[in-house]
């Protein structure tokens, strides 16, 4: 009886860690997709690298997109709204080829 309880406990513990590992792998995969999506948005010339100029242009555009009242300042609400839009665009891209680096898809969002 004690052995079966011990085996059951070991099974539960090992199953829990397997689920945690699977969850971590899923989170890592999701994060990788999200980073690749944003990377592709920044890589304006599609060469597989982000230059400082490309990053500055991307951040500048994101700032302008978020600054809804065009006062040159961002509020938490404006940033939150932009993050929600960015997240919606990312989710819409899932299942599509998120490694597309064509300049036609760059900076249009």
DSSP file (Angstrom, degrees, kcal/mol; ACC not computed):
  #  RESIDUE AA STRUCTURE BP1 BP2  ACC     N-H-->O    O-->H-N    N-H-->O    O-->H-N    TCO  KAPPA ALPHA  PHI   PSI    X-CA   Y-CA   Z-CA
    1    1 A X     >        0   0    0      0, 0.0     4,-2.0     0, 0.0     5,-0.2   0.000 360.0 360.0 360.0 -46.0    0.0    0.0    0.0
    2    2 A X  H  >  +     0   0    0      1,-0.2     4,-2.4     2,-0.2     5,-0.1   0.886 360.0  52.6 -64.0 -37.1    2.8    2.4    0.9
    3    3 A X  H  > S+     0   0    0      1,-0.2     4,-2.9     2,-0.2    -1,-0.2   0.910 108.3  49.5 -65.4 -41.2    4.6    1.6   -2.3
    4    4 A X  H  > S+     0   0    0      2,-0.2     4,-2.4     1,-0.2    -1,-0.2   0.884 111.7  49.0 -67.1 -36.3    1.6    2.3   -4.4
    5    5 A X  H  X S+     0   0    0     -4,-2.0     4,-2.7     2,-0.2    -1,-0.2   0.909 112.1  49.1 -65.9 -41.0    1.1    5.6   -2.7
    6    6 A X  H  X S+     0   0    0     -4,-2.4     4,-2.6     2,-0.2    -2,-0.2   0.930 112.4  47.4 -63.7 -45.7    4.8    6.5   -3.2
    7    7 A X  H  X S+     0   0    0     -4,-2.9     4,-2.5     2,-0.2    -2,-0.2   0.899 112.4  49.8 -62.2 -40.7    4.6    5.6   -6.9
    8    8 A X  H  X S+     0   0    0     -4,-2.4     4,-2.5    -5,-0.2    -2,-0.2   0.930 111.1  48.9 -63.1 -45.2    1.4    7.6   -7.3
    9    9 A X  H  X S+     0   0    0     -4,-2.7     4,-2.5     1,-0.2    -2,-0.2   0.919 112.2  48.4 -61.3 -43.8    3.0   10.6   -5.6
   10   10 A X  H  X S+     0   0    0     -4,-2.6     4,-2.8     1,-0.2     5,-0.2   0.895 111.0  51.2 -63.2 -40.2    6.1   10.3   -7.8
   11   11 A X  H  X S+     0   0    0     -4,-2.5     4,-2.4     2,-0.2    -2,-0.2   0.919 111.1  47.4 -62.5 -44.4    3.9   10.0  -10.9
   12   12 A X  H  X S+     0   0    0     -4,-2.5     4,-2.3     2,-0.2    -2,-0.2   0.915 113.9  47.5 -63.5 -44.1    2.0   13.2   -9.9
   13   13 A X  H  X S+     0   0    0     -4,-2.5     4,-2.0     2,-0.2    -2,-0.2   0.936 114.5  45.3 -64.6 -46.1    5.2   15.1   -9.2
   14   14 A X  H  X S+     0   0    0     -4,-2.8     4,-1.9     1,-0.2    -1,-0.2   0.871 112.5  51.4 -68.6 -34.3    6.8   14.0  -12.4
   15   15 A X  H  X S+     0   0    0     -4,-2.4     4,-2.5    -5,-0.2    -1,-0.2   0.904 108.1  53.1 -66.1 -40.1    3.7   14.8  -14.4
   16   16 A X  H  X S+     0   0    0     -4,-2.3     4,-2.2     1,-0.2    -2,-0.2   0.911 110.2  46.3 -61.1 -42.8    3.5   18.2  -12.9
   17   17 A X  H  X S+     0   0    0     -4,-2.0     4,-2.4     2,-0.2    -1,-0.2   0.847 110.4  53.8 -70.6 -31.9    7.0   19.0  -13.9
   18   18 A X  H  X S+     0   0    0     -4,-1.9     4,-2.4     2,-0.2    -2,-0.2   0.910 109.9  47.7 -65.9 -41.1    6.4   17.7  -17.4
   19   19 A X  H  X S+     0   0    0     -4,-2.5     4,-2.6     2,-0.2    -2,-0.2   0.905 111.6  50.5 -64.6 -40.5    3.4   20.0  -17.7
   20   20 A X  H  X S+     0   0    0     -4,-2.2     4,-2.6     2,-0.2    -2,-0.2   0.910 111.0  48.6 -63.2 -41.9    5.5   22.9  -16.4
   21   21 A X  H  X S+     0   0    0     -4,-2.4     4,-2.4     2,-0.2    -2,-0.2   0.908 112.1  48.6 -64.9 -41.3    8.2   22.1  -18.9
   22   22 A X  H  X S+     0   0    0     -4,-2.4     4,-2.3     2,-0.2    -2,-0.2   0.905 111.7  50.0 -64.0 -40.6    5.7   21.9  -21.8
   23   23 A X  H  X S+     0   0    0     -4,-2.6     4,-2.5     2,-0.2    -2,-0.2   0.908 110.9  49.1 -64.0 -42.6    4.2   25.2  -20.6
   24   24 A X  H  X S+     0   0    0     -4,-2.6     4,-2.6     2,-0.2    -2,-0.2   0.901 111.5  49.4 -63.5 -41.1    7.6   26.8  -20.6
   25   25 A X  H  X S+     0   0    0     -4,-2.4     4,-2.3     2,-0.2    -2,-0.2   0.893 111.3  49.4 -65.3 -38.8    8.4   25.5  -24.0
   26   26 A X  H  X S+     0   0    0     -4,-2.3     4,-2.5     2,-0.2    -2,-0.2   0.911 111.7  48.5 -66.5 -41.9    5.1   26.8  -25.3
   27   27 A X  H  X S+     0   0    0     -4,-2.5     4,-2.8     2,-0.2    -2,-0.2   0.914 111.6  49.9 -63.2 -42.3    5.7   30.3  -23.7
   28   28 A X  H  X S+     0   0    0     -4,-2.6     4,-2.4     2,-0.2    -2,-0.2   0.899 111.4  48.7 -63.8 -40.4    9.2   30.3  -25.3
   29   29 A X  H  X S+     0   0    0     -4,-2.3     4,-2.2     2,-0.2    -2,-0.2   0.922 112.6  47.7 -64.9 -44.3    7.8   29.4  -28.7
   30   30 A X  H  X S+     0   0    0     -4,-2.5     4,-2.3     2,-0.2    -2,-0.2   0.922 112.8  48.8 -61.8 -45.3    5.1   32.1  -28.4
   31   31 A X  H  X S+     0   0    0     -4,-2.8     4,-2.8     1,-0.2     5,-0.2   0.893 109.2  53.0 -63.3 -39.6    7.7   34.7  -27.3
   32   32 A X  H  X S+     0   0    0     -4,-2.4     4,-2.6     1,-0.2    -1,-0.2   0.915 109.6  48.6 -61.4 -43.1   10.0   33.7  -30.2
   33   33 A X  H  X S+     0   0    0     -4,-2.2     4,-2.4     2,-0.2    -1,-0.2   0.906 112.6  48.5 -62.4 -41.2    7.1   34.3  -32.7
   34   34 A X  H  X S+     0   0    0     -4,-2.3     4,-2.3     2,-0.2    -2,-0.2   0.914 112.6  46.9 -67.3 -43.0    6.3   37.6  -31.1
   35   35 A X  H  X S+     0   0    0     -4,-2.8     4,-2.9     2,-0.2    -2,-0.2   0.911 112.6  50.4 -64.3 -42.0   10.0   38.8  -31.2
   36   36 A X  H  X S+     0   0    0     -4,-2.6     4,-2.6    -5,-0.2    -2,-0.2   0.908 109.3  51.9 -63.1 -41.1   10.3   37.6  -34.8
   37   37 A X  H  X S+     0   0    0     -4,-2.4     4,-1.6     2,-0.2    -2,-0.2   0.942 113.9  42.0 -59.6 -49.3    7.1   39.5  -35.8
   38   38 A X  H  X S+     0   0    0     -4,-2.3     4,-2.0     2,-0.2    -2,-0.2   0.892 111.9  55.4 -67.8 -38.4    8.4   42.7  -34.2
   39   39 A X  H  X S+     0   0    0     -4,-2.9     4,-2.5     1,-0.2    -1,-0.2   0.932 106.8  50.8 -56.4 -46.4   11.9   42.1  -35.7
   40   40 A X  H  < S+     0   0    0     -4,-2.6    -1,-0.2     1,-0.2    -2,-0.2   0.852 107.6  53.5 -62.1 -34.4   10.4   41.8  -39.1
   41   41 A X  H  < S+     0   0    0     -4,-1.6    66,-0.5     1,-0.2    -1,-0.2   0.872 113.7  42.6 -66.2 -36.5    8.5   45.1  -38.6
   42   42 A X  H  < S+     0   0    0     -4,-2.0     2,-2.3     1,-0.2    -2,-0.2   0.829  93.2  82.7 -79.0 -32.8   11.8   46.9  -37.7
   43   43 A X    ><  +     0   0    0     -4,-2.5     3,-1.4     1,-0.2    -1,-0.2  -0.452  59.0 174.8 -76.6  76.3   13.9   45.3  -40.4
   44   44 A X  T 3  S+     0   0    0     -2,-2.3    -1,-0.2     1,-0.3    62,-0.2   0.798  75.2  41.6 -59.3 -35.1   12.8   47.8  -43.1
   45   45 A X  T 3  S-     0   0    0      4,-0.2    -1,-0.3    -3,-0.2    58,-0.1   0.467 104.1-127.3 -95.4   0.0   15.1   46.6  -45.8
   46   46 A X    <   +     0   0    0     -3,-1.4    -2,-0.1    -6,-0.1    55,-0.1   0.744  66.2 133.0  68.2  25.1   14.6   42.9  -45.1
   47   47 A X  S    S-     0   0    0      2,-0.3    -1,-0.1     1,-0.0     3,-0.1   0.451  78.2-107.7 -89.5   2.0   18.3   42.1  -44.8
   48   48 A X  S    S+     0   0    0      1,-0.3     2,-0.3    -5,-0.1    -8,-0.0   0.555  91.3  88.2  86.7   7.4   17.8   40.1  -41.5
   49   49 A X        -     0   0    0    -10,-0.0     2,-0.6    -7,-0.0    -2,-0.3  -0.949  67.4-137.4-133.6 154.4   19.5   42.7  -39.4
   50   50 A X        -     0   0    0     -2,-0.3     2,-0.2    -7,-0.1    -7,-0.1  -0.965  20.0-158.7-113.7 119.7   18.2   45.8  -37.6
   51   51 A X     >  -     0   0    0     -2,-0.6     4,-2.3    -9,-0.2     5,-0.2  -0.471  32.5-108.9 -86.7 166.2   20.4   48.9  -37.8
   52   52 A X  H  > S+     0   0    0      1,-0.2     4,-2.8     2,-0.2     5,-0.2   0.904 121.5  53.5 -60.0 -41.0   20.2   51.7  -35.4
   53   53 A X  H  > S+     0   0    0      1,-0.2     4,-2.4     2,-0.2    -1,-0.2   0.900 108.6  49.1 -62.2 -41.1   18.5   53.9  -38.0
   54   54 A X  H  > S+     0   0    0      2,-0.2     4,-2.3     1,-0.2    -1,-0.2   0.908 112.8  47.5 -64.4 -41.2   15.8   51.2  -38.6
   55   55 A X  H  X S+     0   0    0     -4,-2.3     4,-2.8     2,-0.2     5,-0.2   0.914 111.8  49.5 -67.7 -41.4   15.2   50.9  -34.9
   56   56 A X  H  X S+     0   0    0     -4,-2.8     4,-2.5     2,-0.2    -2,-0.2   0.916 112.2  48.6 -62.9 -42.6   15.0   54.7  -34.5
   57   57 A X  H  X S+     0   0    0     -4,-2.4     4,-2.3    -5,-0.2    -2,-0.2   0.910 112.8  48.4 -62.9 -42.3   12.5   55.0  -37.4
   58   58 A X  H  X S+     0   0    0     -4,-2.3     4,-2.6     2,-0.2    -2,-0.2   0.939 113.7  45.2 -63.5 -48.7   10.4   52.1  -36.0
   59   59 A X  H  X S+     0   0    0     -4,-2.8     4,-2.6     1,-0.2    -2,-0.2   0.897 112.2  52.7 -64.6 -39.6   10.3   53.6  -32.5
   60   60 A X  H  X S+     0   0    0     -4,-2.5     4,-2.5    -5,-0.2    -1,-0.2   0.918 111.0  46.6 -61.4 -43.9    9.5   57.1  -33.9
   61   61 A X  H  X S+     0   0    0     -4,-2.3     4,-2.8     2,-0.2    -2,-0.2   0.915 111.9  50.6 -65.0 -42.6    6.6   55.7  -35.9
   62   62 A X  H  X S+     0   0    0     -4,-2.6     4,-2.1     2,-0.2    -2,-0.2   0.899 110.6  50.2 -61.6 -40.4    5.3   53.7  -32.9
   63   63 A X  H  X S+     0   0    0     -4,-2.6     4,-2.2     2,-0.2    -2,-0.2   0.951 112.4  46.5 -61.0 -49.3    5.5   56.9  -30.8
   64   64 A X  H  < S+     0   0    0     -4,-2.5    -2,-0.2     1,-0.2    -1,-0.2   0.895 112.0  50.9 -61.8 -40.6    3.6   58.9  -33.5
   65   65 A X  H  < S+     0   0    0     -4,-2.8    -1,-0.2     1,-0.2    -2,-0.2   0.884 113.9  44.6 -62.7 -38.6    1.0   56.1  -33.8
   66   66 A X  H  < S+     0   0    0     -4,-2.1     2,-2.2    -5,-0.2    -2,-0.2   0.801  92.0  84.5 -77.2 -29.4    0.5   56.1  -30.1
   67   67 A X    ><  +     0   0    0     -4,-2.2     3,-1.3     1,-0.2    -1,-0.2  -0.469  55.7 170.8 -77.7  77.1    0.3   59.9  -29.6
   68   68 A X  T 3  S+     0   0    0     -2,-2.2    -1,-0.2     1,-0.3     6,-0.1   0.808  75.4  43.3 -63.3 -33.7   -3.4   60.2  -30.5
   69   69 A X  T 3  S-     0   0    0      4,-0.2    -1,-0.3    -3,-0.2    -2,-0.1   0.408 103.4-130.9 -94.6   3.8   -3.7   63.8  -29.5
   70   70 A X    <   +     0   0    0     -3,-1.3    -2,-0.1    -6,-0.2     4,-0.1   0.847  63.3 135.1  53.6  41.9   -0.4   64.8  -31.2
   71   71 A X  S    S-     0   0    0      2,-0.4    -1,-0.1     0, 0.0     3,-0.1   0.384  75.3-112.0 -98.3   4.3    1.0   66.7  -28.2
   72   72 A X  S    S+     0   0    0      1,-0.3     2,-0.3    -5,-0.1    -8,-0.0   0.616  89.0  92.4  77.8  11.4    4.4   65.1  -28.4
   73   73 A X        -     0   0    0    -10,-0.1     2,-0.4     2,-0.0    -2,-0.4  -0.965  64.5-139.8-135.6 151.5    3.9   63.2  -25.2
   74   74 A X        -     0   0    0     -2,-0.3     2,-0.2    -3,-0.1    -7,-0.1  -0.922  10.0-157.7-114.0 139.7    2.6   59.8  -24.3
   75   75 A X     >  -     0   0    0     -2,-0.4     4,-2.3    -9,-0.2     5,-0.2  -0.644  35.5-107.6-100.9 166.7    0.3   58.8  -21.5
   76   76 A X  H  > S+     0   0    0     -2,-0.2     4,-2.9     1,-0.2     5,-0.2   0.899 122.2  53.7 -59.1 -40.1   -0.1   55.3  -20.0
   77   77 A X  H  > S+     0   0    0      2,-0.2     4,-2.6     1,-0.2    -1,-0.2   0.903 107.7  49.1 -63.3 -41.0   -3.5   55.1  -21.7
   78   78 A X  H  > S+     0   0    0      2,-0.2     4,-2.2     1,-0.2    -1,-0.2   0.916 113.5  46.6 -64.7 -42.2   -2.0   56.0  -25.1
   79   79 A X  H  X S+     0   0    0     -4,-2.3     4,-2.9     2,-0.2    -2,-0.2   0.922 112.5  50.5 -64.5 -43.5    0.8   53.4  -24.7
   80   80 A X  H  X S+     0   0    0     -4,-2.9     4,-2.4     2,-0.2    -2,-0.2   0.921 109.8  49.9 -61.0 -45.1   -1.7   50.8  -23.5
   81   81 A X  H  X S+     0   0    0     -4,-2.6     4,-2.1     1,-0.2    -1,-0.2   0.919 113.0  46.9 -59.2 -43.9   -4.0   51.4  -26.5
   82   82 A X  H  X S+     0   0    0     -4,-2.2     4,-2.9     1,-0.2    -2,-0.2   0.913 110.7  51.7 -66.3 -42.2   -1.0   51.1  -28.9
   83   83 A X  H  X S+     0   0    0     -4,-2.9     4,-2.6     1,-0.2    -1,-0.2   0.895 109.2  51.0 -61.2 -39.5    0.2   47.9  -27.2
   84   84 A X  H  X S+     0   0    0     -4,-2.4     4,-2.4     2,-0.2    -1,-0.2   0.917 111.9  46.8 -63.7 -43.3   -3.3   46.4  -27.5
   85   85 A X  H  X S+     0   0    0     -4,-2.1     4,-2.4     2,-0.2    -2,-0.2   0.919 113.0  49.2 -64.1 -43.4   -3.4   47.3  -31.3
   86   86 A X  H  X S+     0   0    0     -4,-2.9     4,-2.4     1,-0.2    -2,-0.2   0.910 111.6  49.3 -61.7 -42.0    0.1   45.8  -31.7
   87   87 A X  H  X S+     0   0    0     -4,-2.6     4,-2.8     2,-0.2    -2,-0.2   0.898 110.0  50.8 -65.8 -40.3   -0.9   42.7  -29.9
   88   88 A X  H  X S+     0   0    0     -4,-2.4     4,-2.2     2,-0.2    -1,-0.2   0.908 110.7  49.3 -62.0 -41.4   -4.0   42.3  -32.0
   89   89 A X  H  X S+     0   0    0     -4,-2.4     4,-1.2     2,-0.2    -2,-0.2   0.903 111.7  49.2 -64.9 -40.8   -1.9   42.7  -35.2
   90   90 A X  H >X S+     0   0    0     -4,-2.4     4,-0.9     2,-0.2     3,-0.6   0.946 111.0  48.8 -62.5 -48.1    0.5   40.1  -33.9
   91   91 A X  H >< S+     0   0    0     -4,-2.8     3,-0.7     1,-0.3    -1,-0.2   0.877 108.7  54.1 -61.0 -37.0   -2.3   37.6  -33.1
   92   92 A X  H 3< S+     0   0    0     -4,-2.2    -1,-0.3     1,-0.2    -2,-0.2   0.797 105.1  55.5 -65.7 -27.6   -3.7   38.2  -36.5
   93   93 A X  H X< S+     0   0    0     -4,-1.2     3,-2.3    -3,-0.6    -1,-0.2   0.681  81.3 108.7 -80.1 -17.4   -0.4   37.3  -38.0
   94   94 A X  T << S+     0   0    0     -4,-0.9     3,-0.1    -3,-0.7    -3,-0.0  -0.344  82.3  25.9 -62.0 138.7   -0.2   33.9  -36.3
   95   95 A X  T 3  S+     0   0    0      1,-0.5    -1,-0.3    -2,-0.0     2,-0.2   0.203 109.0  92.7  89.4 -17.1   -0.7   31.2  -38.8
   96   96 A X  S <  S-     0   0    0     -3,-2.3     2,-1.4     1,-0.0    -1,-0.5  -0.510 101.3 -80.8 -95.5 173.9    0.6   33.4  -41.5
   97   97 A X    >   +     0   0    0     -2,-0.2     3,-1.3     1,-0.2    -3,-0.1  -0.634  48.7 178.9 -77.6  95.0    4.3   33.5  -42.5
   98   98 A X  T 3  S+     0   0    0     -2,-1.4   -58,-0.2     1,-0.3    -1,-0.2   0.468  73.5  70.0 -80.3   0.2    5.6   35.8  -39.8
   99   99 A X  T 3   +     0   0    0    -59,-0.0    -1,-0.3    -3,-0.0     2,-0.2   0.367  68.0 127.6 -94.2   6.0    9.1   35.5  -41.2
  100  100 A X    <   +     0   0    0     -3,-1.3   -54,-0.1     1,-0.1    -4,-0.0  -0.448  33.5 179.3 -61.6 125.5    8.1   37.6  -44.2
  101  101 A X        +     0   0    0     -2,-0.2    -1,-0.1   -55,-0.1   -53,-0.1   0.128  26.5 139.4-116.5  19.3   10.6   40.4  -44.5
  102  102 A X    >   -     0   0    0      1,-0.1     3,-1.4     3,-0.0     4,-0.4  -0.401  57.8-129.9 -66.7 141.5    9.2   42.1  -47.6
  103  103 A X  G >  S+     0   0    0      1,-0.3     3,-0.6     2,-0.2    -1,-0.1   0.686 100.9  73.9 -67.6 -17.0    9.3   45.8  -47.3
  104  104 A X  G 3  S+     0   0    0      1,-0.2    -1,-0.3     3,-0.0    -2,-0.0   0.811 100.2  43.7 -65.7 -28.7    5.7   46.1  -48.3
  105  105 A X  G X  S+     0   0    0     -3,-1.4     3,-0.6     2,-0.1    -1,-0.2   0.531  94.9 106.2 -92.4  -5.9    4.6   44.8  -44.9
  106  106 A X  T <  S-     0   0    0     -3,-0.6   -65,-0.1    -4,-0.4   -64,-0.1  -0.482  92.0 -10.8 -78.1 141.8    7.1   47.0  -43.0
  107  107 A X  T 3  S+     0   0    0    -66,-0.5    -1,-0.2    -2,-0.2    -2,-0.1   0.563  98.5 111.9  55.8  12.2    6.0   50.0  -41.1
  108  108 A X    <         0   0    0     -3,-0.6    -1,-0.2     1,-0.2    -2,-0.1   0.545 360.0 360.0 -89.8  -6.3    2.5   49.9  -42.5
  109  109 A X              0   0    0     -4,-0.2    -1,-0.2   -68,-0.1   -20,-0.1   0.431 360.0 360.0 -98.3 360.0    1.0   49.0  -39.2
